[in-house]
Amino acid sequence: MEQALKAGARVHNEKKILGIEVLPDRPHIVTDYGSFADQIVVGADGANSVVARLLDFDAK
Ligand SMILES: Cc1cc2nc3c(=O)[nH]c(=O)nc-3n(C[C@H](O)[C@H](O)[C@H](O)COP(=O)(O)OP(=O)(O)OC[C@H]3O[C@@H](n4cnc5c(N)ncnc54)[C@H](O)[C@@H]3O)c2cc1C
């Protein structure tokens, strides 16, 4: 986390991800505190990852 922050990552704590829309320019993330866009989304939301499900990633 420390290295990611040094490299310019932004961490959005206390926000629940409700949806992700992959647009041509960048992913748009919808949360319960509004939406935002960034270049890369890191889904570190556990074994039942909502991020993986929203992006149709099959972890198996
Ligand atoms: C009962 C139990 C006991 C365990 N015991 C051990 C053990 O003894 N040793 C061991 O090595 N492992 C154990 N594990 C497994 C361990 O919990 C996981 O390997 C580890 O926590 C995974 O870390 P993680 O960061 O990937 O996910 P997590 O620790 O699950 O963290 C995921 C985070 O994502 C957040 N999140 C989820 N959905 C959203 C959303 N929609 N929007 C925003 N945030 C979201 C959650 O709030 C959470 O903070 C145990 C698991 C359980 C359930």
The ligand as an SDF file (V2000), in Angstrom:
LIG
                    3D

 53 58  0  0  0  0  0  0  0  0999 V2000
  -13.7370  -16.9300    9.3630 C   0  0  0  0  0  0  0  0  0  0  0  0
  -12.4680  -16.7510    8.5640 C   0  0  0  0  0  0  0  0  0  0  0  0
  -11.2510  -17.1150    9.1650 C   0  0  0  0  0  0  0  0  0  0  0  0
  -10.0710  -16.9870    8.4380 C   0  0  0  0  0  0  0  0  0  0  0  0
   -8.8940  -17.3450    9.0470 N   0  0  0  0  0  0  0  0  0  0  0  0
   -7.7230  -17.2180    8.3840 C   0  0  0  0  0  0  0  0  0  0  0  0
   -6.4880  -17.5630    8.9870 C   0  0  0  0  0  0  0  0  0  0  0  0
   -6.4390  -17.9760   10.1520 O   0  0  0  0  0  0  0  0  0  0  0  0
   -5.3430  -17.4170    8.2740 N   0  0  0  0  0  0  0  0  0  0  0  0
   -5.3620  -16.9610    6.9910 C   0  0  0  0  0  0  0  0  0  0  0  0
   -4.2940  -16.8540    6.3740 O   0  0  0  0  0  0  0  0  0  0  0  0
   -6.5200  -16.6030    6.3990 N   0  0  0  0  0  0  0  0  0  0  0  0
   -7.7010  -16.7420    7.0410 C   0  0  0  0  0  0  0  0  0  0  0  0
   -8.8850  -16.4010    6.4350 N   0  0  0  0  0  0  0  0  0  0  0  0
   -8.8410  -15.9370    5.0690 C   0  0  0  0  0  0  0  0  0  0  0  0
   -8.4810  -14.4830    5.1070 C   0  0  0  0  0  0  0  0  0  0  0  0
   -9.5950  -13.7550    5.6490 O   0  0  0  0  0  0  0  0  0  0  0  0
   -8.2620  -14.0350    3.7000 C   0  0  0  0  0  0  0  0  0  0  0  0
   -7.2690  -14.8290    3.0680 O   0  0  0  0  0  0  0  0  0  0  0  0
   -7.7770  -12.5890    3.6790 C   0  0  0  0  0  0  0  0  0  0  0  0
   -8.4900  -11.7970    4.5650 O   0  0  0  0  0  0  0  0  0  0  0  0
   -8.0020  -12.0690    2.2860 C   0  0  0  0  0  0  0  0  0  0  0  0
   -7.6470  -10.7100    2.2760 O   0  0  0  0  0  0  0  0  0  0  0  0
   -8.2250   -9.7750    1.2030 P   0  0  0  0  0  0  0  0  0  0  0  0
   -7.5900   -8.4330    1.4270 O   0  0  0  0  0  0  0  0  0  0  0  0
   -8.0750  -10.3890   -0.1490 O   0  0  0  0  0  0  0  0  0  0  0  0
   -9.7900   -9.6960    1.4670 O   0  0  0  0  0  0  0  0  0  0  0  0
  -10.5690   -9.2280    2.7730 P   0  0  0  0  0  0  0  0  0  0  0  0
   -9.7670   -9.3020    4.0000 O   0  0  0  0  0  0  0  0  0  0  0  0
  -11.8690   -9.9830    2.7150 O   0  0  0  0  0  0  0  0  0  0  0  0
  -10.8470   -7.6890    2.4970 O   0  0  0  0  0  0  0  0  0  0  0  0
  -11.7490   -7.2720    1.5020 C   0  0  0  0  0  0  0  0  0  0  0  0
  -12.1450   -5.8270    1.7620 C   0  0  0  0  0  0  0  0  0  0  0  0
  -12.9530   -5.3930    0.6670 O   0  0  0  0  0  0  0  0  0  0  0  0
  -14.0520   -4.6810    1.2040 C   0  0  0  0  0  0  0  0  0  0  0  0
  -15.1800   -4.7510    0.2650 N   0  0  0  0  0  0  0  0  0  0  0  0
  -15.9610   -5.8240   -0.0430 C   0  0  0  0  0  0  0  0  0  0  0  0
  -16.9110   -5.4870   -0.9310 N   0  0  0  0  0  0  0  0  0  0  0  0
  -16.7340   -4.1690   -1.1940 C   0  0  0  0  0  0  0  0  0  0  0  0
  -17.4140   -3.2310   -2.0470 C   0  0  0  0  0  0  0  0  0  0  0  0
  -18.4620   -3.5530   -2.8110 N   0  0  0  0  0  0  0  0  0  0  0  0
  -16.9500   -1.9600   -2.0570 N   0  0  0  0  0  0  0  0  0  0  0  0
  -15.8910   -1.6120   -1.3050 C   0  0  0  0  0  0  0  0  0  0  0  0
  -15.2140   -2.4290   -0.5030 N   0  0  0  0  0  0  0  0  0  0  0  0
  -15.6380   -3.7000   -0.4420 C   0  0  0  0  0  0  0  0  0  0  0  0
  -14.3700   -5.3300    2.5300 C   0  0  0  0  0  0  0  0  0  0  0  0
  -15.0640   -4.4340    3.3560 O   0  0  0  0  0  0  0  0  0  0  0  0
  -12.9760   -5.6340    3.0380 C   0  0  0  0  0  0  0  0  0  0  0  0
  -12.4500   -4.5440    3.7530 O   0  0  0  0  0  0  0  0  0  0  0  0
  -10.0830  -16.4940    7.1070 C   0  0  0  0  0  0  0  0  0  0  0  0
  -11.3200  -16.1260    6.5400 C   0  0  0  0  0  0  0  0  0  0  0  0
  -12.4910  -16.2440    7.2540 C   0  0  0  0  0  0  0  0  0  0  0  0
  -13.8150  -15.8510    6.6230 C   0  0  0  0  0  0  0  0  0  0  0  0
  1  2  1  0
  2  3  1  0
  2 52  2  0
  3  4  2  0
  4  5  1  0
  4 50  1  0
  5  6  2  0
  6  7  1  0
  6 13  1  0
  7  8  2  0
  7  9  1  0
  9 10  1  0
 10 11  2  0
 10 12  1  0
 12 13  2  0
 13 14  1  0
 14 15  1  0
 14 50  1  0
 15 16  1  0
 16 17  1  0
 16 18  1  0
 18 19  1  0
 18 20  1  0
 20 21  1  0
 20 22  1  0
 22 23  1  0
 23 24  1  0
 24 25  2  0
 24 26  1  0
 24 27  1  0
 27 28  1  0
 28 29  2  0
 28 30  1  0
 28 31  1  0
 31 32  1  0
 32 33  1  0
 33 34  1  0
 33 48  1  0
 34 35  1  0
 35 36  1  0
 35 46  1  0
 36 37  1  0
 36 45  1  0
 37 38  2  0
 38 39  1  0
 39 40  1  0
 39 45  2  0
 40 41  1  0
 40 42  2  0
 42 43  1  0
 43 44  2  0
 44 45  1  0
 46 47  1  0
 46 48  1  0
 48 49  1  0
 50 51  2  0
 51 52  1  0
 52 53  1  0
M  END
$$$$
